[in-house]
Amino acid sequence: AKMTLEIQNSLQGKGLFDQILIKDMLTPQTEDRPNGLGVFVEKTESCDYFFHKGANMGFRCIFIGNTQAESKG
């Protein structure tokens, strides 16, 4: 959750990461796959979002964030 919030805040220029870096991170790097830099990016009719999944034996996780989310801090 902290990573998702930090990406969202930085996208608005209010976070720890450089805004240009985050915009590059959320830009698809190939035409045939939705790969950003370190995350996957998807565009739908209603919003754009980023996500990353992980798994190993006995553990699965995913984080998902909306790029249009408003920062609360």
C-alpha positions in Angstrom: 0.0 0.0 0.0 2.8 2.4 0.8 4.4 1.9 -2.6 1.2 2.5 -4.4 0.5 5.7 -2.4 4.1 6.9 -2.9 3.8 6.4 -6.7 0.5 8.3 -6.7 1.9 11.1 -4.6 5.0 11.4 -6.7 3.0 11.5 -9.9 1.4 14.7 -8.5 4.8 16.1 -7.5 4.2 15.5 -3.7 6.2 12.4 -3.0 9.6 11.1 -2.5 10.3 10.1 -6.1 11.0 12.5 -9.0 7.8 13.2 -10.9 9.5 12.8 -14.3 10.9 9.4 -13.1 7.4 8.2 -12.1 5.9 9.4 -15.4 8.5 7.4 -17.2 7.9 4.4 -15.0 4.1 4.5 -15.9 4.7 4.9 -19.6 4.4 1.6 -21.6 7.8 0.8 -23.0 6.7 -1.6 -25.8 3.7 -1.5 -28.1 2.7 -5.1 -27.8 2.8 -5.5 -23.9 1.8 -3.1 -21.1 5.2 -3.0 -19.5 6.2 0.1 -17.7 9.5 0.4 -15.8 9.0 -2.0 -12.8 5.3 -2.1 -13.1 2.6 -3.1 -15.7 0.3 -0.4 -16.9 -3.3 -0.7 -18.2 -5.7 1.8 -19.7 -9.4 1.3 -19.5 -12.3 3.5 -20.6 -12.7 4.8 -17.0 -9.1 5.0 -15.7 -5.5 4.2 -16.1 -3.8 2.0 -13.5 -0.5 0.3 -12.6 0.1 -3.0 -10.9 2.7 -5.7 -10.1 2.2 -9.2 -9.0 4.5 -11.6 -7.1 4.4 -15.2 -5.9 6.4 -18.0 -4.4 5.5 -21.2 -2.7 2.6 -20.4 -0.3 2.5 -16.7 -1.0 0.8 -14.5 -3.6 0.5 -10.7 -3.7 -0.5 -7.8 -6.0 -0.5 -4.1 -5.7 -2.8 -1.9 -7.9 -3.0 1.8 -8.2 -5.1 4.3 -10.1 -3.0 7.0 -11.8 -5.9 9.6 -11.4 -6.1 9.1 -7.6 -6.0 12.4 -5.7 -3.3 12.7 -3.0 -4.5 13.2 0.6 -1.1 14.3 1.9 
